[in-house]
């Protein structure tokens, strides 16, 4: 995938994940980073279970990236709550 496709995929997946977990967006830069890292995590987990990872700018890749971003956000919030930060 091209860099522009990763940015678009990351922004869409990060925004969806922020809406699912926080009920509000986390800002464009944080959503973008969250989505791109979530795409890597989601793709890795999907390949471990025998499925294809992120394959391009399509609905399946958005779902995989969003699931990875949701997992990352849940871990992020759990870690920050345990340390007493918000």
N, C-alpha and C positions, 0 to 999 in steps of 0.2 A: 504494500500500500504506500501511497505517496504521503509526504509530510502533511499536506493539506487535508487529505482524507483522515489521517490520524487525529488532526486537530478538530475537525468537524465531528468525528465519531466520539472523541473524548469530551467535547463540549456537550453534545447531546446526552451521552451516557452519564456524565457527571451531574448535569442538571436534573435528569430524571431521578438519579440516586439521591440527590439532595432533597428533592421534593418528597420522595418516599420516606426518607429517614428523618429529616428535619422539619418537613412541611413548609420549608422556604428555601430559596436558593442560598448558596454560600458565597456568592460572588463569582464573576466570570472566570477569573484566574484560578481560584480554588476548584471550581467545577471542572475546568479544563484539565488541570493536573490530576484531580481525582478520577476523572473519566479515563484518561490515558493510562494511569497506573492501574485502574480497575480493569481496563481492557487486557493489560498484560496478565494480571492475576486471574481474571475470568478465562482467558485463553489457555493459561497454564493448567488450571483446574479442569477445564473441559477436555484438554488432551489427555490428562491423567485418567479420565473416565472413558476414554476411547472415542470422544467426539472431536469434531474439528474445532479449532480455536477461532480467532478473529480472522475472517477471510476477505473482508473488504467492507465497503460502505453499503451494508444491507441490513435487513431487519434482524436476522440471526446474530450478526456481529454486534448490533446495538444491544440485544438482549444479553449476550455473553458479557459485554463490557459493563452493562448496567448492573448485572449480578455481582461482578467483581468489585465494582465501585460501591455497591451497597455493603458488601462484606467488609471492604476497607473502611467505610464510614462507621459501621457498627463497632469495629475494633478500635477505631480512633476515638469514638465517644466513650467506649468502655474504659480505655486507657486514661483518658482525661478525667473521667469521673472518679476513678480510683485514686488519682493523684490530687484530687480536689480542685482541679482547674475546670473552667467552663469554656 
